[in-house]
Amino acid sequence: MATQTTPRHGGPKRGEHGLEEQGLQPTGSLRWNLVAAELVEAAVRRDEGELTNGGAFVAVTTPHTGRSPNDKFLVREAGTEQDIWWGKVNQSFPPAKFDALLADVQDHLDGQRELFIQDLYAGADPVHRLAVRFVSPNAWHMLFVRNMFIR
């Protein structure tokens, strides 16, 4: 789950975790803004992958072996409807179905024993960049987004 938000580096204490903005009320442990080494340790501990002889982390993604370019859906709403090139790549998704899917994701995340959170930025220019919060039950996903986005 990723949402636009205001980054909090270092992570707040339990009870002031700020995940309410994402509609979350997790009951498990929260791991805020861990550095790469901590995420690798957690991913190995959780059997999400393994270390190579050279020390690189390799995630196990089977049976999913790549992205699905035809599985891109955007909620059709009046504010942006005219700005999107609708078709096979940008498929329309009804708001009610999005709300149901979001509720399922929130319930799933709330029930996890451990969640990893990263507060990062999309875009290098401080004037135009967006703060983005990523929440996942997988440490290796956070290692990936920590590598792809700006800390």
Helices and strands as residue ranges (DSSP letters): E 2-4, G 19-22, E 29-32, H 36-45, E 49-51, E 57-59, E 73-75, G 81-83, E 91-93, H 95-110, E 114-122, E 130-136, H 139-148
